């Protein structure tokens, strides 16, 4: 499958390797400034805003948005879909994904990540390096479960939420949309939309964007 990537930073470097390992032919990428991180082994074909023209010229089968920031990834993905592009997913050969889990289009599951039975990874979500998503969890669209973090069984994470590096979410917890969970936090109770929580146990530290 021929894939056009969008994004040219460190996150994109990892996603590119996963796409190549998955047998995709990555024809190039786009970036916000027309440049790429040093050593990125594919051409930068233009700016993010050139997507429609590049898509029409090269006619790849899929697009993968390799942007780490949740808000930016969501905006670029929707712009790509608006011109009729189809999303690829990137799952590392070094991740463990249950045969009964669902990884939706545009999602990334990084090396060392574990996604267990009946979990669902939403469109455009990122399950980062060595993160653990246990049985029956749901990750919303464009969420990011950062490196080393743990979602225990039956956790629900809302759209656009960031679970910080090394954080742990106890079983059966619901975390709302656009939440920021601080690195190393331990979440023992439900978290409302837009909240910022940190600490052990995690407590509110402010309210994010609505």
NUTI-191688 format. One line per 10 residues: their letters; for each residue y, x, z of N, C-alpha, C, CB. Coordinates in Angstrom, 1 decimal, decimal comma. Glycine has a CB too. Example, Ala and Ser with C-alpha at 12.3 -4.5 7.8 and 13.67 -1.06 7.14 Angstrom:
% residues 2
as = -5,7:13,2:7,8:-4,5:12,3:7,8:-3,3:13,2:7,8:-4,5:11,3:9,0  -2,2:12,8:7,1:-1,1:13,7:7,1:0,0:12,9:7,9:-0,6:14,1:5,7;
% end
This chain:
% residues 210
xxxxxxxxxx = -1,2:0,8:0,0:0,0:0,0:0,0:1,2:0,9:0,0:0,0:-1,0:1,2  2,2:0,6:-0,9:3,4:1,4:-1,0:4,4:0,8:0,0:4,0:1,4:-2,4  5,0:1,6:0,8:5,9:1,1:1,8:7,3:1,9:1,7:5,3:1,3:3,2  8,3:1,1:1,9:9,7:1,7:2,0:10,0:1,6:3,5:10,7:0,9:1,2  10,4:2,7:4,1:10,8:2,7:5,5:12,3:2,6:5,7:10,2:4,0:6,2  12,7:2,0:6,7:14,1:2,0:7,1:14,3:2,7:8,5:14,7:0,6:7,1  15,1:3,7:8,5:15,2:4,5:9,8:14,8:6,0:9,5:14,3:4,0:10,9  15,5:6,9:10,0:15,3:8,3:9,7:15,5:9,2:10,9:16,2:8,8:8,5  15,3:8,7:12,1:15,4:9,5:13,3:14,1:9,9:13,9:16,2:8,8:14,3  14,1:10,3:15,2:12,8:10,7:15,9:11,8:9,6:15,9:13,1:11,1:17,3;
xxxxxxxxxx = 12,2:8,3:16,2:11,3:7,2:16,2:10,6:7,0:14,8:12,0:5,9:16,6  11,4:7,2:13,8:10,9:7,1:12,4:9,9:8,2:12,1:12,0:7,2:11,4  10,1:9,4:12,7:9,1:10,4:12,4:7,7:10,0:12,9:9,6:11,7:13,1  7,7:9,4:14,1:6,4:9,0:14,7:5,8:7,9:13,9:6,5:8,6:16,2  6,6:6,9:13,5:6,2:5,7:12,7:5,7:6,2:11,3:7,3:4,7:12,5  6,3:7,2:10,7:5,9:7,7:9,4:4,5:8,2:9,5:6,8:8,7:8,9  4,2:9,0:10,5:2,9:9,6:10,7:1,8:8,5:10,8:2,8:10,5:11,9  2,2:7,4:11,6:1,2:6,3:11,8:1,0:5,6:10,4:1,7:5,3:12,8  2,0:5,4:9,7:1,9:4,7:8,4:1,0:5,5:7,4:3,2:4,5:7,7  1,2:6,9:7,4:0,5:7,7:6,5:-1,0:7,8:7,0:1,0:9,1:6,5;
xxxxxxxxxx = -1,2:7,9:8,3:-2,6:7,9:8,8:-3,3:6,6:8,5:-2,6:8,1:10,3  -2,5:5,5:8,4:-3,1:4,2:8,0:-3,4:4,0:6,5:-2,2:3,1:8,5  -3,1:5,0:5,8:-3,4:4,9:4,3:-2,3:4,4:3,5:-4,6:4,1:4,1  -1,1:4,2:4,1:0,1:3,7:3,3:0,7:4,9:2,5:1,1:3,1:4,2  1,2:4,6:1,4:2,1:5,5:0,6:3,5:5,2:0,9:1,8:5,4:-0,9  4,2:6,1:1,7:5,6:5,8:2,1:6,5:6,5:1,0:5,9:6,4:3,5  7,2:5,7:0,3:7,9:6,2:-0,9:9,2:6,9:-0,5:8,2:5,1:-1,9  9,7:6,6:0,7:11,0:7,1:1,2:11,6:6,2:2,2:12,0:7,3:0,0  12,8:6,6:2,7:13,4:5,8:3,8:14,9:5,6:3,5:13,2:6,5:5,1  15,5:4,8:4,3:16,9:4,6:4,3:17,4:4,9:5,7:17,3:3,1:3,8;
xxxxxxxxxx = 18,7:5,2:5,8:19,3:5,5:7,1:20,7:5,0:7,1:19,2:7,0:7,4  21,3:4,9:8,3:22,6:4,4:8,5:23,7:5,3:7,9:22,9:4,3:9,9  23,4:6,6:7,8:24,4:7,5:7,2:23,9:8,3:6,0:24,8:8,6:8,3  22,7:7,9:5,4:22,2:8,5:4,2:21,5:9,8:4,5:23,3:8,7:3,3  21,4:10,2:5,7:20,7:11,5:6,1:19,5:11,2:7,0:21,7:12,4:6,8  18,7:12,2:7,1:17,5:12,0:7,9:17,4:13,2:8,9:16,3:12,0:7,1  16,6:13,0:10,0:16,3:14,0:11,0:15,7:15,2:10,3:15,4:13,5:12,1  16,0:16,4:10,8:15,5:17,6:10,1:14,0:17,6:10,0:15,9:18,8:10,9  13,5:18,0:8,8:12,1:18,1:8,6:11,4:16,8:8,3:11,4:18,7:9,8  12,1:15,7:8,1:11,4:14,4:7,8:10,8:14,6:6,4:12,4:13,2:7,8;
xxxxxxxxxx = 9,5:14,5:6,2:8,9:14,9:4,9:8,9:13,8:3,8:7,5:15,3:5,2  9,8:12,9:3,8:10,0:12,0:2,8:11,5:11,9:2,4:9,5:10,5:3,2  11,8:11,5:1,2:13,2:11,5:0,8:14,0:10,3:1,4:13,3:11,4:-0,7  15,2:10,6:1,7:16,1:9,5:2,1:16,8:8,9:0,8:17,3:10,1:3,1  16,5:7,7:0,6:16,8:7,1:-0,7:18,2:6,4:-0,7:15,8:6,1:-1,1  18,9:6,4:0,4:20,2:5,8:0,5:20,5:5,3:1,9:20,3:4,6:-0,5  21,5:4,4:2,0:21,9:3,8:3,2:21,1:2,5:3,5:23,4:3,5:3,2  21,2:2,1:4,8:20,6:0,8:5,1:21,1:-0,3:4,3:20,8:0,5:6,6  22,4:-0,3:4,0:23,0:-1,4:3,3:22,6:-1,4:1,8:24,6:-1,3:3,4  22,0:-0,3:1,3:21,5:-0,2:0,0:20,1:-0,9:-0,2:21,4:1,2:-0,5;
xxxxxxxxxx = 19,6:-1,5:0,9:18,2:-1,9:0,9:17,9:-2,8:-0,4:17,9:-2,7:2,1  18,7:-3,8:-0,6:18,3:-4,7:-1,7:18,2:-4,0:-3,1:19,3:-5,8:-1,8  19,1:-3,0:-3,3:19,1:-2,3:-4,6:17,9:-1,4:-4,6:20,3:-1,5:-4,7  17,6:-0,7:-3,5:16,4:0,3:-3,5:15,1:-0,5:-3,6:16,4:1,1:-2,2  15,1:-1,7:-2,9:13,9:-2,5:-3,0:13,6:-2,9:-4,5:14,0:-3,7:-2,1  14,7:-3,4:-5,2:14,5:-3,8:-6,5:14,1:-2,7:-7,5:15,8:-4,5:-7,0  14,7:-1,5:-7,2:14,4:-0,3:-8,1:13,0:0,2:-7,9:15,4:0,8:-7,8  12,5:0,3:-6,7:11,2:0,9:-6,4:10,1:0,0:-6,3:11,3:1,8:-5,2  10,4:-1,3:-6,0:9,4:-2,4:-5,8:8,2:-2,0:-5,0:8,9:-2,8:-7,2  8,4:-1,5:-3,8:7,3:-1,3:-2,9:6,6:-2,6:-2,4:7,7:-0,4:-1,7;
xxxxxxxxxx = 5,4:-2,5:-1,9:4,7:-3,7:-1,5:5,2:-4,2:-0,1:3,3:-3,5:-1,5  5,7:-3,3:0,7:6,0:-3,6:2,1:7,2:-2,8:2,5:4,8:-3,4:3,0  7,9:-3,2:3,6:8,9:-2,5:4,3:8,6:-2,3:5,8:10,3:-3,2:4,1  8,9:-1,2:6,3:8,7:-1,0:7,8:10,0:-0,5:8,3:7,5:0,0:8,1  10,5:-1,2:9,4:11,8:-0,8:10,0:11,5:0,0:11,2:12,6:-2,1:10,4  11,8:1,3:11,1:11,5:2,3:12,1:12,8:2,7:12,8:10,8:3,6:11,5  13,3:1,7:13,6:14,5:1,9:14,3:14,2:1,6:15,8:15,7:1,0:13,8  14,5:2,5:16,7:14,1:2,3:18,1:14,9:1,3:18,8:14,2:3,6:18,8  16,2:1,1:18,6:17,0:0,2:19,3:16,6:-1,3:18,9:18,5:0,4:19,0  16,3:-2,1:19,9:15,8:-3,4:19,7:16,8:-4,3:18,8:15,6:-4,1:21,0;
xxxxxxxxxx = 18,1:-4,3:19,2:19,0:-5,1:18,5:19,2:-4,7:17,0:20,4:-5,1:19,2  19,3:-3,4:16,8:19,5:-2,9:15,5:18,2:-3,2:14,6:19,8:-1,4:15,5  17,0:-3,0:15,2:15,8:-3,2:14,5:15,7:-4,7:14,1:14,6:-2,8:15,4  16,1:-5,6:15,0:16,0:-7,0:14,7:16,9:-7,3:13,5:16,3:-7,8:15,9  18,2:-6,8:13,6:19,2:-7,1:12,6:18,7:-6,6:11,2:20,5:-6,6:12,9  18,3:-5,4:11,1:17,8:-4,8:9,9:16,6:-5,5:9,3:17,6:-3,3:10,0  15,7:-5,8:10,2:14,5:-6,5:9,8:14,8:-7,9:9,1:13,5:-6,8:10,9  15,7:-8,6:9,8:16,1:-9,9:9,2:16,8:-9,8:7,9:17,0:-10,7:10,2  17,6:-8,7:7,8:18,3:-8,5:6,5:17,3:-8,2:5,4:19,3:-7,4:6,6  16,3:-7,4:5,7:15,2:-7,1:4,7:14,5:-8,3:4,3:14,3:-6,0:5,3;
xxxxxxxxxx = 14,1:-9,2:5,3:13,4:-10,4:5,0:14,2:-11,4:4,2:12,9:-11,0:6,3  15,5:-11,3:4,4:16,4:-12,3:3,7:16,3:-12,1:2,1:17,8:-12,1:4,1  16,0:-10,9:1,7:15,9:-10,6:0,3:14,4:-10,6:-0,2:16,5:-9,3:-0,1  13,5:-11,2:0,6:12,2:-11,4:0,2:11,2:-10,3:0,4:12,2:-11,7:-1,2  11,5:-9,3:1,2:10,6:-8,2:1,5:9,5:-8,7:2,5:11,3:-7,0:2,0  8,4:-8,0:2,5:7,3:-8,3:3,4:7,1:-7,2:4,3:6,0:-8,6:2,5  6,9:-7,5:5,6:6,8:-6,4:6,7:5,4:-5,8:6,7:7,2:-7,0:8,0  5,4:-4,5:6,9:4,2:-3,8:7,2:4,2:-3,6:8,8:4,1:-2,4:6,5  3,0:-3,3:9,3:2,9:-2,9:10,7:2,4:-1,5:10,7:1,9:-3,9:11,5  2,6:-0,8:11,9:2,2:0,6:12,0:1,4:0,7:13,3:3,4:1,6:12,0;
xxxxxxxxxx = 0,1:1,0:13,2:-0,7:1,1:14,4:-1,4:2,5:14,3:-1,8:0,0:14,4  -1,1:3,3:15,4:-1,6:4,7:15,4:-3,1:4,7:15,4:-1,1:5,4:16,6  -3,7:5,7:14,7:-5,1:5,9:14,7:-5,6:6,3:16,1:-5,6:6,9:13,7  -4,6:6,7:17,0:-4,9:7,2:18,3:-4,6:6,1:19,4:-4,2:8,5:18,6  -4,3:4,9:19,0:-4,1:3,8:19,9:-5,4:3,0:20,0:-3,0:2,8:19,4  -5,6:2,2:21,1:-6,8:1,4:21,2:-6,3:-0,1:21,2:-7,5:1,7:22,6  -6,7:-0,8:20,2:-6,3:-2,2:20,0:-7,5:-3,1:20,0:-5,4:-2,4:18,8  -7,6:-4,0:20,9:-8,8:-4,9:20,9:-8,9:-5,6:19,6:-8,7:-5,8:22,1  -10,1:-5,9:19,2:-10,4:-6,7:18,0:-9,9:-8,1:18,2:-11,9:-6,7:17,7  -9,7:-8,5:19,5:-9,2:-9,9:19,8:-7,7:-9,9:20,1:-10,0:-10,5:21,0;
xxxxxxxxxx = -7,0:-8,8:19,9:-5,6:-8,8:20,1:-4,9:-9,1:18,7:-5,1:-7,4:20,6  -3,7:-9,5:18,7:-2,9:-9,8:17,5:-1,7:-8,9:17,5:-2,5:-11,3:17,4  -1,5:-8,2:16,4:-0,3:-7,3:16,2:0,4:-7,9:15,0:-0,7:-5,8:15,9  1,6:-8,5:15,2:2,3:-9,2:14,2:3,0:-8,3:13,3:3,3:-10,2:14,8  3,4:-8,8:12,1:4,1:-7,9:11,1:5,3:-7,2:11,7:4,5:-8,8:9,9  5,5:-6,0:11,3:6,7:-5,2:11,7:6,5:-4,5:13,0:7,8:-6,1:11,7  5,4:-4,8:13,7:5,2:-4,1:15,0:4,7:-2,7:14,9:4,3:-5,0:15,9  5,0:-1,9:15,9:4,5:-0,5:16,0:3,7:-0,3:17,3:5,7:0,5:15,9  2,5:0,2:17,2:1,7:0,5:18,4:1,4:2,1:18,3:0,3:-0,3:18,4  2,0:2,8:19,2:2,1:4,2:19,2:0,9:4,9:19,7:3,3:4,7:19,9;
xxxxxxxxxx = 0,8:6,3:19,5:-0,4:7,0:20,0:-0,6:6,9:21,5:-0,3:8,5:19,6  -1,9:6,7:21,8:-2,2:6,6:23,2:-2,0:5,2:23,8:-1,5:7,5:24,0  -1,4:4,3:23,1:-1,2:2,9:23,6:-2,5:2,2:23,7:-0,1:2,2:22,8  -2,6:1,2:24,6:-3,8:0,4:24,7:-3,3:-1,1:24,7:-4,6:0,7:26,1  -3,9:-1,9:23,8:-3,6:-3,3:23,7:-4,9:-4,0:23,9:-2,9:-3,7:22,4  -5,0:-4,8:25,0:-6,3:-5,3:25,3:-6,5:-6,7:24,8:-6,5:-5,3:26,8  -7,7:-7,3:25,1:-8,1:-8,6:24,5:-7,2:-9,7:24,7:-9,5:-8,9:25,0  -7,0:-10,5:23,7:-6,1:-11,7:23,7:-4,6:-11,4:23,9:-6,6:-12,6:24,8  -4,2:-10,2:23,8:-2,8:-9,8:23,9:-2,2:-10,1:22,5:-2,6:-8,4:24,3  -0,9:-10,4:22,5:-0,2:-10,6:21,2:1,1:-9,8:21,3:0,2:-12,2:21,0;
xxxxxxxxxx = 1,2:-9,0:20,2:2,4:-8,1:20,1:3,3:-8,7:19,0:2,0:-6,6:19,7  4,5:-9,2:19,4:5,3:-9,9:18,5:5,9:-9,2:17,3:6,4:-10,5:19,3  6,4:-9,9:16,4:7,0:-9,3:15,2:8,1:-8,3:15,5:7,7:-10,4:14,3  8,0:-7,1:15,0:9,0:-6,1:15,2:9,0:-5,4:16,5:10,3:-6,6:14,9  8,0:-5,7:17,4:7,9:-5,1:18,7:7,4:-3,7:18,7:7,1:-6,0:19,7  7,7:-2,9:19,7:7,2:-1,5:19,8:6,4:-1,4:21,1:8,4:-0,5:19,8  5,2:-0,9:21,0:4,4:-0,6:22,2:4,3:1,0:22,1:2,9:-1,3:22,2  5,0:1,6:22,9:5,3:3,1:22,7:4,1:3,9:23,4:6,6:3,4:23,3  4,3:5,2:23,2:3,3:6,2:23,6:2,7:6,0:25,0:3,8:7,6:23,5  1,4:5,8:25,1:0,6:5,7:26,3:1,0:4,5:27,1:0,9:6,9:27,2;
xxxxxxxxxx = 1,6:3,5:26,5:1,9:2,2:27,2:0,6:1,4:27,2:3,0:1,4:26,5  0,5:0,5:28,2:-0,7:-0,3:28,4:-0,3:-1,8:28,5:-1,5:0,1:29,7  -0,9:-2,5:27,6:-0,7:-4,0:27,5:-2,0:-4,6:27,7:0,0:-4,4:26,1  -2,2:-5,3:28,9:-3,5:-5,7:29,3:-3,8:-7,1:28,7:-3,6:-5,8:30,8  -4,9:-7,7:29,1:-5,4:-8,9:28,5:-4,4:-10,1:28,6:-6,7:-9,3:29,1  -4,3:-10,9:27,6:-3,5:-12,1:27,6:-2,0:-11,9:27,7:-4,0:-13,0:28,7  -1,6:-10,7:27,6:-0,1:-10,5:27,6:0,5:-10,9:26,3:0,2:-9,0:27,8  1,8:-11,3:26,3:2,5:-11,6:25,1:3,8:-10,8:25,1:2,9:-13,1:25,0  4,0:-10,0:24,1:5,3:-9,3:23,9:6,1:-10,0:22,8:5,0:-7,8:23,4  7,3:-10,4:23,2:8,2:-11,1:22,2:8,6:-10,3:21,0:9,4:-11,6:22,9;
xxxxxxxxxx = 9,3:-10,9:20,1:9,8:-10,3:18,9:10,8:-9,2:19,3:10,4:-11,3:18,0  10,7:-8,1:18,7:11,7:-7,0:18,8:11,8:-6,5:20,3:13,0:-7,4:18,3  10,8:-6,7:21,1:10,7:-6,1:22,4:10,3:-4,6:22,3:9,8:-6,9:23,3  10,5:-3,9:23,4:10,1:-2,5:23,4:9,4:-2,2:24,7:11,3:-1,5:23,1  8,2:-1,9:24,7:7,4:-1,5:25,9:7,4:0,1:25,9:6,0:-2,1:26,0  8,2:0,7:26,7:8,5:2,2:26,5:7,3:3,0:27,0:9,7:2,5:27,3  7,4:4,3:26,7:6,3:5,2:27,0:5,8:5,2:28,4:6,6:6,6:26,6  4,5:5,1:28,6:3,9:5,1:29,9:4,1:3,9:30,8:4,5:6,2:30,7  4,6:2,8:30,2:4,8:1,6:31,0:3,5:0,8:31,0:6,0:0,8:30,5  3,4:-0,1:31,9:2,2:-0,9:32,1:2,5:-2,4:32,3:1,4:-0,4:33,3;
xxxxxxxxxx = 1,9:-3,2:31,4:2,0:-4,7:31,6:0,6:-5,1:32,0:2,4:-5,4:30,2  0,5:-5,5:33,3:-0,8:-6,0:33,8:-1,2:-7,3:33,1:-0,8:-6,2:35,3  -2,3:-7,9:33,5:-2,8:-9,1:32,7:-1,8:-10,3:32,8:-4,1:-9,5:33,3  -1,8:-11,0:31,6:-1,1:-12,2:31,5:0,4:-12,1:31,7:-1,7:-13,3:32,4  1,0:-11,0:31,4:2,5:-10,9:31,5:3,1:-11,4:30,2:2,9:-9,4:31,7  4,2:-12,0:30,3:5,0:-12,5:29,1:6,3:-11,8:29,1:5,2:-14,0:29,1  6,6:-11,2:28,0:7,9:-10,4:27,8:8,7:-11,1:26,7:7,6:-8,9:27,5  9,9:-11,4:26,9:10,8:-12,2:26,0:11,3:-11,3:24,8:11,9:-12,8:26,7  11,8:-12,0:23,8:12,4:-11,3:22,7:13,5:-10,3:23,0:12,9:-12,4:21,7  13,4:-9,2:22,4:14,5:-8,2:22,6:14,5:-7,5:23,9:15,8:-8,8:22,3;
xxxxxxxxxx = 13,5:-7,6:24,7:13,5:-7,0:26,1:13,0:-5,6:26,0:12,6:-7,8:27,0  13,6:-4,7:26,9:13,2:-3,4:27,0:12,5:-3,2:28,4:14,4:-2,4:26,9  11,2:-2,8:28,3:10,5:-2,4:29,5:10,6:-0,8:29,6:9,0:-2,9:29,5  11,4:-0,3:30,5:11,7:1,1:30,6:10,5:2,0:30,8:12,7:1,4:31,6  10,6:3,3:30,5:9,5:4,3:30,6:8,9:4,3:32,0:10,0:5,7:30,2  7,6:4,2:32,1:6,9:4,3:33,3:7,0:3,1:34,2:7,4:5,5:34,1  7,6:2,0:33,7:7,7:0,8:34,5:6,3:0,1:34,6:8,8:-0,2:34,0  6,1:-0,7:35,7:4,9:-1,5:35,8:5,3:-2,9:36,1:4,0:-1,0:37,0  4,7:-3,9:35,4:4,9:-5,3:35,6:3,6:-5,9:36,1:5,4:-6,0:34,3  3,7:-6,5:37,3:2,5:-7,1:37,9:1,9:-8,3:37,1:2,8:-7,5:39,4;
xxxxxxxxxx = 0,7:-8,6:37,4:0,0:-9,7:36,6:0,8:-11,0:36,7:-1,4:-9,9:37,1  0,7:-11,8:35,7:1,2:-13,2:35,6:2,7:-13,3:35,7:0,6:-14,0:36,7  3,5:-12,2:35,5:4,9:-12,2:35,6:5,5:-12,6:34,2:5,5:-10,9:36,0  6,6:-13,4:34,2:7,3:-13,7:33,0:8,7:-13,0:33,0:7,5:-15,3:32,9  8,9:-12,3:32,0:10,2:-11,6:31,9:10,9:-12,2:30,7:10,0:-10,0:31,7  12,2:-12,6:30,9:12,9:-13,3:29,9:13,3:-12,5:28,7:14,1:-13,9:30,5  14,2:-13,1:27,8:14,7:-12,4:26,6:15,8:-11,5:27,0:15,1:-13,4:25,6  16,0:-10,4:26,2:17,1:-9,5:26,3:17,3:-8,9:27,7:18,4:-10,2:25,9  16,2:-8,7:28,4:16,1:-8,1:29,7:16,0:-6,6:29,6:15,0:-8,6:30,6  16,6:-5,8:30,5:16,4:-4,4:30,6:15,7:-4,1:32,0:17,7:-3,6:30,5;
xxxxxxxxxx = 14,5:-3,6:31,9:13,7:-3,2:33,1:13,9:-1,7:33,2:12,2:-3,6:33,1  14,4:-1,1:34,3:14,7:0,3:34,4:13,4:1,1:34,4:15,5:0,5:35,6  13,6:2,4:34,0:12,5:3,3:34,1:11,9:3,4:35,5:12,9:4,7:33,6  10,6:3,4:35,5:9,9:3,5:36,8:9,9:2,3:37,7:10,4:4,6:37,5  10,5:1,2:37,3:10,6:0,0:38,1:9,2:-0,6:38,3:11,5:-1,0:37,5  9,1:-1,4:39,4:7,9:-2,2:39,6:8,3:-3,6:39,7:7,1:-1,7:40,9  7,9:-4,4:38,8:8,4:-5,8:38,7:7,3:-6,7:39,3:8,6:-6,3:37,2  7,7:-7,4:40,4:6,8:-8,2:41,2:7,1:-9,7:41,1:6,7:-7,8:42,6  8,2:-10,1:40,5:8,6:-11,5:40,3:9,2:-11,7:39,0:9,5:-11,9:41,5  9,3:-13,0:38,6:9,8:-13,3:37,3:11,3:-12,9:37,1:9,7:-14,8:37,0;
xxxxxxxxxx = 11,7:-12,6:35,9:13,0:-12,0:35,6:13,7:-13,0:34,6:13,0:-10,6:35,1  14,9:-13,5:34,9:15,5:-14,4:33,9:16,1:-13,7:32,7:16,6:-15,2:34,6  16,4:-14,5:31,7:17,0:-13,9:30,5:18,3:-13,1:30,8:17,4:-15,1:29,5  18,4:-12,0:30,1:19,7:-11,2:30,2:19,8:-10,3:31,4:20,8:-12,1:30,1  18,9:-10,3:32,3:19,0:-9,6:33,5:18,8:-8,1:33,3:18,1:-10,1:34,6  19,3:-7,3:34,2:19,0:-5,9:34,3:18,4:-5,6:35,7:20,3:-5,0:34,1  17,1:-5,1:35,7:16,5:-4,9:37,0:16,0:-3,5:37,1:15,3:-5,9:37,1  15,9:-3,0:38,3:15,5:-1,6:38,5:15,0:-1,4:39,9:16,6:-0,5:38,2  14,2:-0,4:40,2:13,8:-0,1:41,5:12,4:-0,5:41,9:14,7:-0,7:42,5  12,0:-0,2:43,1:10,7:-0,5:43,6:10,8:-1,2:44,9:9,8:0,7:43,7;
xxxxxxxxxx = 10,6:-2,5:45,0:10,4:-3,4:43,9:11,6:-3,6:43,1:9,8:-4,8:44,3  11,5:-4,1:41,8:12,6:-4,2:40,9:13,6:-5,4:41,4:12,2:-4,5:39,5  14,9:-5,1:41,4:15,9:-6,0:41,8:17,0:-6,0:40,8:16,4:-5,7:43,3  17,7:-7,2:40,7:18,8:-7,3:39,8:19,9:-6,3:40,0:19,4:-8,7:39,8  20,4:-5,6:38,9:21,4:-4,6:39,0:22,6:-5,0:38,1:20,9:-3,3:38,6  22,6:-6,3:37,6:23,7:-6,7:36,7:23,1:-7,6:35,6:24,4:-5,5:36,0  23,9:-8,2:34,8:23,5:-9,1:33,8:23,8:-8,5:32,4:24,1:-10,5:34,0  22,8:-8,5:31,6:23,0:-8,0:30,2:23,7:-9,1:29,3:21,7:-7,6:29,6  23,8:-8,8:28,1:24,4:-9,7:27,1:23,6:-11,0:27,0:24,5:-9,0:25,7  24,3:-12,1:26,9:23,6:-13,4:26,8:23,2:-13,6:25,3:24,5:-14,5:27,2;
% end
